[in-house]
């Protein structure tokens, strides 16, 4: 039997599950279900990435251990997969023993063969992404090319992986396998990156403790990305189940967001080459989601919560919309208004009406029994093999939107078949009895096939259609290649029910507008007494750079910041500890009130105030943003007026 191994990225647990997580996982679920229905033996892996600096910092803020934190948060992802009806075969956590042992074994193998060596690393580091960024890959003003945040200069002892050694072999592989990276734009991006030169990669850290210890040198922990990527191998028995590993690994495919494609198409395959393992057959990268044309933001209240979407609109409409709305690989815009439009048009009008009309006619004209006829061939039966073939082409290219368009072409043609044959007229003429049988059998078969076609995308709906058709089989257990047109005569139909109730758009719009008002409702603003321009002129504000951050042992809220004003350095205590790690702050430009009277806070003299904007709820700041100049090149000490 042919095998198919597909993985999502493992999701970092220092966040709540959002639409991006849902999108990747639903896409993997759809291709997994499809391949099973094509006769493949499928293994579908997902999981959580649970090491790293952000986890350690978040746990410290909560006063719990990192392990306690990840034990709690990873359940959010497991719960969402249940809600989204995800058919994964395994769920791996990077804190599991099977993974830790595999990481250490691979690390040691690379050390022993001379592909990992110890040195000192100095460079620009992105704390949120937990990665060093080479200068030729930096964004404008020394920012991370992936997340756009400022980079911090760091230096530490590190182990290095000889990535550069294997770059020529990787380039050769990609030149011979043009679909190893999809879509084409990502392939071109990776080839350009590889040909520009890849440096040896830092693969350990001494600056944190929450990670997998380097074997034989436990003051180092394995770099979180090196650790995380190995999950794809550790989950299928690389270390201790060679038969299972050899079954799945030759056919591994990774589906990821475009922001992590370099790790999966450069670092990971270079590691695999060094380990003597085959490069993934395909890495498929999808785009990002916006909301009504805007970047999603908790402050704006426009973050799409998949739990809420499923609760309000239903699971299968949500799954259908995500995969139908955007060509896979492109960025997409999530609009509830567009989702409602899809429900009313594609699901209620097209699919729902086809089912309802057909069942009503079989019940009325043939007492609920699917009739037989001498020849079941029709335009629909002749179209069916073409649809199945085109669907396979789409799914092999992960073109989920085109796959659904192809299916809906068949559903639309079936609806048109009703209008063309007018069974209600045939039913009035006894001489047209055989023709009516022919029409009803073909419509029933069209629905049976349609239920199978949509099964990977909308599994619950396909089962409902089978039930209403009176079929006892589970459509997800059916095989596309075994489908035979005309086999269903004599079946007794089940009870007809509305698949997708139409949504009253006017009423929906009213409720939606009220909901949006509530989300963006601002708290009551407390204003301060008016001041004159002369009074304001007494406040001196200047541009400064944070050059050092220290925790104050006696305080849970304060950081001791050392600021460079260009003409002098000074110390300021700032109550921002709950919102930033020291690495977030080092190197940042800020605006400082410089003529405040010095005050002692927790035994430290503070000589100024760092300005910030906050969004508050019940008097507590939920979001905090440090004010800073837009131009990173402005001289330190510049006066703000």
VMD Tcl script that draws the C-alpha trace (Angstrom):
set ca {
  {0.00 0.00 0.00}
  {1.21 3.52 -0.82}
  {2.18 5.60 2.22}
  {1.68 9.31 2.87}
  {3.19 11.10 5.89}
  {2.00 14.68 6.46}
  {2.85 17.05 9.32}
  {1.76 20.42 10.58}
  {4.45 22.51 12.23}
  {4.48 21.95 15.94}
  {2.78 24.98 17.43}
  {4.54 27.16 19.98}
  {2.51 27.03 23.19}
  {3.24 30.57 24.38}
  {0.09 31.71 22.58}
  {-3.59 30.82 22.30}
  {-4.66 28.89 19.17}
  {-5.75 31.24 16.39}
  {-6.95 31.13 12.78}
  {-3.43 30.47 11.45}
  {-3.14 27.32 13.54}
  {-6.65 26.27 12.47}
  {-5.94 26.88 8.78}
  {-2.76 24.80 8.61}
  {-4.28 21.94 10.56}
  {-7.56 21.85 8.61}
  {-5.57 21.82 5.36}
  {-3.48 18.88 6.60}
  {-6.65 17.15 7.75}
  {-8.29 17.58 4.34}
  {-5.32 16.16 2.42}
  {-5.01 13.29 4.94}
  {-8.67 12.33 4.58}
  {-8.45 12.63 0.81}
  {-5.39 10.38 0.56}
  {-7.07 7.76 2.77}
  {-10.02 7.77 0.36}
  {-7.52 7.29 -2.48}
  {-6.22 4.11 -0.84}
  {-3.10 5.49 0.86}
  {-1.86 4.42 4.28}
  {-1.69 7.87 5.93}
  {0.12 9.13 9.01}
  {-0.87 12.64 10.10}
  {1.23 14.31 12.82}
  {0.71 17.51 14.76}
  {1.90 18.70 18.17}
  {3.35 21.46 20.31}
  {6.76 23.13 20.64}
  {7.36 23.58 24.38}
  {10.93 24.80 24.96}
  {12.61 28.18 24.66}
  {13.11 31.59 26.17}
  {9.55 32.83 25.85}
  {8.20 29.82 27.74}
  {10.76 30.26 30.49}
  {9.94 33.97 30.83}
  {6.18 33.40 30.79}
  {6.43 30.73 33.47}
  {8.56 32.98 35.68}
  {5.97 35.74 35.42}
  {3.25 33.30 36.51}
  {5.35 31.93 39.34}
  {5.19 28.34 38.04}
  {7.65 25.99 36.37}
  {7.92 25.88 32.58}
  {6.73 22.28 32.64}
  {3.60 23.25 34.57}
  {2.94 26.02 32.04}
  {3.25 23.82 28.95}
  {1.26 20.99 30.56}
  {-1.57 23.48 30.94}
  {-1.37 25.35 27.63}
  {-0.87 22.47 25.20}
  {-4.37 21.29 26.09}
  {-5.78 24.34 24.27}
  {-4.48 22.93 21.00}
  {-5.76 19.43 21.69}
  {-9.18 20.87 22.50}
  {-9.25 22.91 19.29}
  {-8.39 19.86 17.19}
  {-11.40 18.08 18.71}
  {-13.62 21.04 17.92}
  {-12.30 21.20 14.33}
  {-12.73 17.41 13.84}
  {-9.05 16.86 13.07}
  {-8.09 13.26 12.21}
  {-4.44 13.35 13.32}
  {-2.83 10.00 14.08}
  {-0.35 11.36 16.62}
  {0.23 14.45 18.76}
  {3.81 15.03 19.84}
  {5.14 17.35 22.53}
  {8.79 18.36 22.57}
  {8.90 17.73 26.33}
  {8.16 14.02 25.80}
  {10.90 11.51 26.54}
  {10.75 10.00 23.04}
  {11.58 13.39 21.58}
  {14.24 14.43 24.10}
  {16.19 11.19 23.59}
  {16.03 11.54 19.81}
  {17.26 15.13 19.87}
  {20.20 14.22 22.07}
  {21.04 11.19 19.92}
  {21.03 13.24 16.72}
  {23.05 16.04 18.35}
  {25.66 13.55 19.58}
  {25.85 11.84 16.17}
  {26.58 15.18 14.50}
  {29.22 16.04 17.14}
  {30.87 12.62 16.76}
  {31.11 12.95 12.97}
  {32.48 16.50 13.20}
  {29.39 18.33 11.90}
  {28.79 20.17 15.19}
  {31.62 22.07 16.88}
  {31.96 24.54 19.76}
  {32.71 28.24 19.26}
  {31.57 31.74 20.23}
  {28.66 33.48 18.60}
  {28.12 37.20 18.40}
  {25.31 38.61 16.38}
  {21.86 40.10 16.10}
  {19.20 38.05 17.84}
  {15.39 38.13 17.59}
  {13.93 37.22 20.97}
  {10.33 36.56 19.81}
  {11.51 34.26 16.99}
  {14.38 32.91 19.12}
  {16.85 33.08 16.25}
  {20.01 34.89 15.23}
  {19.64 36.91 12.04}
  {22.58 37.43 9.65}
  {23.16 41.02 8.56}
  {22.33 40.30 4.93}
  {18.90 39.02 5.97}
  {17.94 41.85 8.34}
  {14.96 44.06 7.73}
  {15.14 47.84 7.63}
  {16.68 49.45 10.73}
  {18.09 46.13 11.98}
  {14.75 44.38 12.40}
  {13.81 40.71 12.14}
  {12.88 39.79 8.55}
  {10.09 37.51 9.81}
  {8.35 39.41 12.62}
  {9.65 42.96 12.06}
  {10.74 43.50 15.66}
  {14.06 45.14 16.64}
  {17.05 42.83 16.94}
  {19.31 42.62 20.00}
  {23.09 42.17 19.91}
  {24.09 39.03 21.83}
  {27.32 37.12 22.36}
  {27.64 33.68 23.92}
  {29.49 30.40 23.72}
  {27.68 28.12 21.33}
  {27.79 24.87 19.44}
  {27.63 25.29 15.65}
  {26.25 23.06 12.93}
  {28.32 22.98 9.70}
  {25.37 23.97 7.53}
  {27.58 25.52 4.85}
  {29.19 22.13 4.17}
  {25.98 20.67 2.74}
  {24.53 23.64 0.85}
  {25.77 22.53 -2.63}
  {24.07 19.14 -2.18}
  {20.80 20.82 -1.13}
  {20.86 23.20 -4.10}
  {21.38 20.22 -6.43}
  {18.40 18.43 -4.85}
  {16.09 21.40 -5.33}
  {17.26 21.86 -8.91}
  {16.21 18.28 -9.58}
  {12.95 18.43 -7.58}
  {11.08 21.55 -8.63}
  {8.02 20.69 -6.51}
  {9.94 20.03 -3.32}
  {8.96 23.55 -2.20}
  {5.48 24.82 -2.99}
  {4.20 27.25 -4.20}
  {6.70 28.36 -6.84}
  {7.29 31.78 -5.25}
  {8.63 30.09 -2.10}
  {10.83 27.79 -4.17}
  {12.40 30.82 -5.83}
  {12.85 32.53 -2.45}
  {14.69 29.55 -0.97}
  {16.92 29.01 -4.00}
  {17.92 32.67 -3.93}
  {18.68 32.44 -0.22}
  {20.78 29.29 -0.61}
  {22.79 30.72 -3.49}
  {23.53 33.90 -1.53}
  {25.42 31.80 1.05}
  {24.44 30.01 4.25}
  {26.62 30.34 7.35}
  {27.20 27.66 9.96}
  {24.28 27.72 12.39}
  {24.38 28.27 16.15}
  {22.52 25.30 17.67}
  {22.83 25.74 21.44}
  {22.24 28.36 24.14}
  {23.77 29.04 27.53}
  {21.51 32.01 28.30}
  {18.50 29.90 29.33}
  {17.80 26.65 31.10}
  {14.42 25.57 29.64}
  {15.52 23.28 26.86}
  {17.04 19.90 26.12}
  {20.57 19.62 27.61}
  {23.39 19.14 25.13}
  {24.72 15.61 25.72}
  {28.00 15.79 27.64}
  {27.83 19.58 28.17}
  {24.74 20.42 30.19}
  {25.49 24.12 30.65}
  {24.24 24.31 27.04}
  {20.68 23.57 25.96}
  {19.79 22.68 22.39}
  {18.59 25.68 20.39}
  {14.78 25.61 20.24}
  {14.55 25.42 16.44}
  {17.09 22.60 16.16}
  {15.11 20.80 18.87}
  {11.67 21.49 17.34}
  {12.41 20.35 13.79}
  {13.46 16.90 14.97}
  {9.90 16.15 16.16}
  {9.00 14.95 12.66}
  {11.52 12.12 13.05}
  {11.19 11.42 16.77}
  {7.42 10.89 16.46}
  {7.79 7.96 14.06}
  {10.52 6.03 15.85}
  {13.83 7.30 14.44}
  {15.62 6.15 17.58}
  {13.99 2.87 18.53}
  {11.51 1.70 15.86}
  {13.41 1.50 12.59}
  {10.73 -0.49 10.78}
  {8.12 2.17 11.52}
  {10.52 5.00 10.69}
  {11.49 3.42 7.37}
  {7.81 2.99 6.51}
  {6.91 6.66 6.88}
  {10.01 8.79 6.47}
  {10.64 8.34 2.73}
  {7.24 9.97 2.07}
  {7.29 12.84 4.57}
  {5.67 16.18 3.71}
  {5.55 19.32 5.86}
  {2.87 21.98 5.72}
  {3.94 25.29 7.28}
  {3.30 29.02 7.32}
  {5.51 31.09 5.02}
  {7.18 32.75 8.04}
  {9.01 29.54 9.00}
  {9.85 28.26 5.54}
  {13.62 28.88 5.85}
  {13.85 26.62 8.86}
  {12.00 23.87 6.99}
  {13.59 24.30 3.55}
  {17.15 25.25 4.54}
  {18.15 24.31 8.11}
  {16.12 21.11 8.41}
  {17.14 19.52 5.08}
  {20.79 20.42 5.76}
  {20.50 18.61 9.09}
  {18.91 15.63 7.34}
  {21.65 15.43 4.73}
  {24.26 15.42 7.50}
  {22.33 12.67 9.30}
  {22.13 10.56 6.14}
  {18.34 10.90 5.82}
  {16.27 11.87 2.80}
  {15.05 15.43 2.35}
  {11.25 15.89 2.70}
  {9.38 15.12 -0.49}
  {7.51 18.43 -0.26}
  {7.31 21.49 1.96}
  {4.07 23.37 1.35}
  {3.93 26.95 2.62}
  {0.72 28.92 3.03}
  {0.19 32.64 3.51}
  {-1.09 34.79 6.36}
  {-4.61 35.91 7.24}
  {-5.88 39.44 7.74}
  {-9.32 40.42 9.01}
  {-11.46 42.66 6.82}
  {-8.28 43.89 5.16}
  {-6.47 44.71 8.42}
  {-3.67 42.98 10.27}
  {-5.08 41.08 13.22}
  {-4.48 42.69 16.60}
  {-5.75 42.04 20.11}
  {-5.87 45.79 20.64}
  {-8.14 46.26 17.62}
  {-10.32 43.37 18.75}
  {-10.14 41.72 15.33}
  {-8.34 38.47 16.13}
  {-10.32 35.55 14.70}
  {-11.04 32.96 17.40}
  {-11.66 29.57 15.72}
  {-13.63 28.34 18.75}
  {-16.01 31.30 18.41}
  {-16.35 30.93 14.62}
  {-17.31 27.26 14.92}
  {-19.80 28.03 17.67}
  {-21.48 30.80 15.67}
  {-21.40 29.46 12.11}
  {-20.86 25.72 12.43}
  {-17.77 23.59 11.92}
  {-18.09 22.55 8.30}
  {-18.97 26.04 6.99}
  {-15.85 27.34 8.77}
  {-13.67 24.56 7.30}
  {-15.17 25.09 3.84}
  {-14.64 28.85 3.93}
  {-10.98 28.68 4.97}
  {-10.08 26.24 2.18}
  {-12.35 27.72 -0.52}
  {-11.75 31.45 -0.04}
  {-8.03 31.72 -0.77}
  {-5.67 30.02 -3.24}
  {-3.44 27.96 -0.97}
  {-0.06 29.68 -0.62}
  {-1.48 33.20 -0.96}
  {-2.31 35.57 1.88}
  {-6.01 35.64 2.68}
  {-8.54 37.99 4.20}
  {-11.06 36.63 6.69}
  {-14.45 38.29 6.49}
  {-17.50 37.09 8.40}
  {-19.63 38.78 5.77}
  {-17.95 36.67 3.08}
  {-18.42 33.56 5.24}
  {-22.16 34.27 5.49}
  {-22.25 34.73 1.72}
  {-20.62 31.33 1.18}
  {-23.06 29.66 3.58}
  {-26.10 31.11 1.84}
  {-24.85 30.66 -1.73}
  {-22.59 27.60 -1.96}
  {-23.85 25.57 0.98}
  {-27.56 26.39 1.38}
  {-28.51 27.27 -2.21}
  {-26.32 24.87 -4.19}
  {-25.65 21.80 -2.06}
  {-28.54 22.05 0.39}
  {-31.17 22.65 -2.28}
  {-29.87 19.83 -4.47}
  {-30.25 17.38 -1.58}
  {-33.64 18.70 -0.46}
  {-35.20 18.80 -3.94}
  {-33.94 15.33 -4.87}
  {-35.12 13.63 -1.70}
  {-38.51 15.31 -1.86}
  {-39.03 14.09 -5.43}
  {-37.93 10.51 -4.65}
  {-40.31 10.52 -1.69}
  {-43.22 12.02 -3.63}
  {-42.84 10.17 -6.93}
  {-41.33 6.81 -5.87}
  {-42.37 6.36 -2.21}
  {-38.84 7.03 -0.98}
  {-37.24 4.19 -2.96}
  {-34.48 4.90 -5.46}
  {-35.76 3.62 -8.81}
  {-33.85 1.50 -11.29}
  {-33.52 2.06 -15.01}
  {-32.12 0.17 -17.99}
  {-29.37 2.69 -18.70}
  {-28.07 5.01 -15.97}
  {-25.68 6.90 -18.22}
  {-26.23 10.65 -18.41}
  {-24.35 13.91 -18.69}
  {-23.76 13.62 -14.93}
  {-22.40 10.09 -15.08}
  {-20.08 11.05 -17.93}
  {-18.88 14.12 -16.04}
  {-18.12 12.16 -12.83}
  {-14.79 10.54 -13.94}
  {-13.55 13.90 -15.23}
  {-14.39 15.55 -11.89}
  {-12.58 12.81 -9.96}
  {-9.51 13.16 -12.19}
  {-9.39 16.95 -11.91}
  {-9.93 16.75 -8.15}
  {-6.91 14.48 -7.88}
  {-4.75 16.93 -9.83}
  {-5.85 19.77 -7.54}
  {-5.22 17.85 -4.35}
  {-1.79 16.67 -5.51}
  {-0.91 20.36 -5.88}
  {-2.59 21.27 -2.55}
  {-4.88 23.59 -4.51}
  {-7.77 23.25 -2.07}
  {-9.70 26.20 -3.50}
  {-9.54 24.73 -7.01}
  {-10.53 21.33 -5.64}
  {-13.67 22.81 -4.10}
  {-14.44 24.81 -7.25}
  {-14.23 21.54 -9.19}
  {-16.63 19.82 -6.79}
  {-19.05 22.74 -6.96}
  {-18.96 22.61 -10.74}
  {-20.40 19.11 -10.42}
  {-22.99 20.20 -7.84}
  {-24.04 23.12 -10.05}
  {-24.32 20.84 -13.07}
  {-26.55 18.52 -11.01}
  {-28.86 21.40 -10.11}
  {-28.98 22.39 -13.77}
  {-29.86 18.77 -14.62}
  {-33.05 19.17 -12.57}
  {-33.99 22.32 -14.43}
  {-33.29 20.69 -17.80}
  {-35.21 17.43 -17.20}
  {-38.12 18.98 -15.18}
  {-39.03 15.81 -13.22}
  {-42.21 17.47 -11.92}
  {-43.54 17.45 -15.51}
  {-42.40 13.88 -16.13}
  {-44.28 12.76 -13.02}
  {-47.57 13.91 -14.56}
  {-47.19 11.68 -17.64}
  {-47.31 7.89 -17.14}
  {-45.56 7.41 -20.47}
  {-42.49 9.17 -19.03}
  {-42.15 6.81 -16.06}
  {-38.82 5.31 -17.20}
  {-37.43 8.72 -18.00}
  {-38.40 9.91 -14.51}
  {-36.67 6.84 -13.02}
  {-33.57 7.73 -15.00}
  {-33.58 11.31 -13.74}
  {-34.14 10.41 -10.09}
  {-31.48 7.68 -10.08}
  {-28.94 10.05 -11.63}
  {-29.70 12.79 -9.12}
  {-29.36 10.31 -6.25}
  {-26.03 9.09 -7.61}
  {-24.85 12.67 -8.06}
  {-25.57 13.29 -4.37}
  {-23.86 10.06 -3.32}
  {-20.75 11.07 -5.24}
  {-20.96 14.70 -4.01}
  {-21.01 13.48 -0.41}
  {-17.82 11.52 -1.08}
  {-16.21 14.46 -2.87}
  {-16.77 16.87 0.04}
  {-15.89 14.32 2.74}
  {-12.25 15.44 3.23}
  {-13.31 19.07 3.57}
  {-16.65 18.76 5.39}
  {-16.69 15.32 7.02}
  {-19.76 15.89 9.21}
  {-21.82 17.19 6.28}
  {-20.87 14.25 4.08}
  {-22.06 11.86 6.80}
  {-25.33 13.78 7.12}
  {-25.91 13.50 3.37}
  {-25.23 9.75 3.44}
  {-27.69 9.38 6.31}
  {-30.41 11.31 4.45}
  {-29.72 9.21 1.36}
  {-30.35 6.12 3.51}
  {-26.78 4.87 3.17}
  {-25.30 3.02 6.13}
  {-21.68 3.40 5.04}
  {-19.38 6.10 6.36}
  {-18.40 8.17 3.29}
  {-14.91 8.64 4.74}
  {-14.42 4.86 4.56}
  {-15.35 4.79 0.87}
  {-12.74 4.69 -1.88}
  {-12.96 7.08 -4.83}
  {-11.55 4.50 -7.21}
  {-14.29 2.00 -6.25}
  {-17.22 4.32 -6.95}
  {-19.62 2.89 -9.57}
  {-22.43 4.96 -11.00}
  {-25.87 3.31 -10.88}
  {-25.27 0.90 -7.98}
  {-27.83 2.57 -5.68}
  {-31.18 1.50 -7.17}
  {-33.53 -0.01 -4.59}
  {-32.14 2.00 -1.67}
  {-34.63 3.50 0.77}
  {-33.94 7.15 1.45}
  {-33.67 8.48 5.01}
  {-35.27 11.45 6.67}
  {-34.73 14.74 4.85}
  {-33.38 17.62 6.98}
  {-32.11 21.08 6.15}
  {-28.33 20.89 5.81}
  {-27.57 24.60 6.07}
  {-30.28 27.00 7.20}
  {-30.12 30.28 5.29}
  {-28.91 33.24 7.31}
  {-31.07 36.38 7.23}
  {-28.43 38.86 6.10}
  {-30.29 41.93 7.42}
  {-30.65 40.47 10.91}
  {-27.10 39.13 10.81}
  {-25.75 42.57 9.89}
  {-27.51 44.19 12.84}
  {-26.11 41.60 15.26}
  {-22.66 41.84 13.69}
  {-22.56 45.63 14.00}
  {-23.55 45.42 17.66}
  {-20.91 42.80 18.30}
  {-18.22 44.92 16.66}
  {-19.24 47.96 18.68}
  {-18.89 45.94 21.84}
  {-15.46 44.63 20.84}
  {-14.00 48.02 20.10}
  {-15.83 49.83 22.89}
  {-13.33 52.06 24.64}
  {-13.30 52.46 28.42}
  {-14.49 55.73 29.88}
  {-11.72 58.27 29.49}
  {-10.54 60.10 32.60}
  {-9.21 63.48 31.49}
  {-6.90 65.71 33.44}
  {-7.22 69.47 33.97}
  {-6.22 71.73 31.11}
  {-2.71 73.17 31.10}
  {-1.22 76.08 29.22}
  {1.45 75.81 26.56}
  {3.89 77.37 29.01}
  {3.18 74.64 31.55}
  {3.64 71.92 28.91}
  {6.92 73.54 27.82}
  {8.35 72.77 31.26}
  {8.35 69.03 30.39}
  {11.61 67.98 28.72}
  {11.42 64.83 26.58}
  {14.36 63.33 24.71}
  {15.29 60.31 22.60}
  {17.33 57.65 24.42}
  {18.49 54.10 23.82}
  {18.20 51.31 26.39}
  {21.68 49.85 26.76}
  {21.17 47.61 29.79}
  {18.25 46.06 31.66}
  {18.43 44.62 35.17}
  {15.81 43.11 37.40}
  {15.30 44.72 40.82}
  {15.21 41.88 43.36}
  {12.72 43.62 45.65}
  {10.23 44.45 42.89}
  {7.81 42.39 40.80}
  {7.01 45.29 38.46}
  {10.17 47.35 38.01}
  {13.16 47.08 35.71}
  {16.33 49.11 36.24}
  {17.10 50.61 32.83}
  {20.40 52.18 31.83}
  {19.74 54.78 29.14}
  {22.11 56.44 26.70}
  {21.05 60.02 25.94}
  {24.03 60.73 23.74}
  {25.37 63.46 26.02}
  {25.10 61.34 29.19}
  {23.94 58.02 30.60}
  {21.37 57.76 33.36}
  {19.31 55.22 35.30}
  {15.52 55.03 35.17}
  {13.23 52.60 36.99}
  {10.24 51.55 34.88}
  {7.19 49.45 35.80}
  {7.11 47.45 32.56}
  {8.39 44.09 33.78}
  {5.05 42.34 33.16}
  {5.15 43.18 29.47}
  {8.76 42.76 28.33}
  {11.76 40.52 28.86}
  {15.19 42.18 29.15}
  {15.96 40.91 25.64}
  {12.86 42.69 24.31}
  {14.18 45.99 25.63}
  {17.92 45.96 25.03}
  {18.84 48.25 22.17}
  {15.42 49.90 21.84}
  {14.95 53.60 21.26}
  {12.54 55.21 23.72}
  {11.20 58.64 24.64}
  {12.17 59.76 28.15}
  {11.01 62.60 30.38}
  {14.42 63.87 31.49}
  {13.64 66.70 33.92}
  {11.63 64.82 36.52}
  {12.85 65.19 40.07}
  {14.86 62.02 40.95}
  {13.08 59.52 43.22}
  {14.20 56.32 44.97}
  {12.25 53.18 44.03}
  {13.07 49.92 45.83}
  {16.43 51.38 46.81}
  {17.35 52.48 43.26}
  {17.46 56.15 42.31}
  {15.34 56.76 39.22}
  {16.21 59.81 37.15}
  {13.46 60.15 34.54}
  {10.44 58.39 33.07}
  {10.06 56.20 29.97}
  {6.88 57.04 28.07}
  {4.40 54.33 27.06}
  {0.83 53.96 25.80}
  {-1.49 51.36 27.31}
  {-4.91 49.82 26.86}
  {-6.52 49.24 30.22}
  {-9.37 47.05 31.48}
  {-10.73 47.36 35.02}
  {-7.88 49.74 35.77}
  {-5.16 47.28 34.73}
  {-3.00 47.62 31.62}
  {-3.56 44.71 29.20}
  {-1.40 46.01 26.35}
  {1.63 48.27 26.70}
  {3.57 49.94 23.88}
  {6.74 51.93 24.44}
  {6.79 55.24 22.58}
  {9.75 55.64 20.24}
  {10.70 57.68 17.17}
  {9.84 56.24 13.76}
  {13.30 57.12 12.46}
  {15.88 54.79 14.02}
  {18.71 57.07 12.84}
  {17.66 60.11 14.89}
  {20.53 61.23 17.17}
  {20.33 60.24 20.83}
  {19.35 63.14 23.06}
  {17.15 64.77 20.37}
  {14.52 66.97 22.00}
  {10.86 65.97 21.57}
  {8.55 68.96 21.31}
}
mol new
graphics top color blue
foreach p $ca { graphics top sphere $p radius 0.5 }
foreach p [lrange $ca 0 end-1] q [lrange $ca 1 end] { graphics top cylinder $p $q radius 0.2 }
display resetview
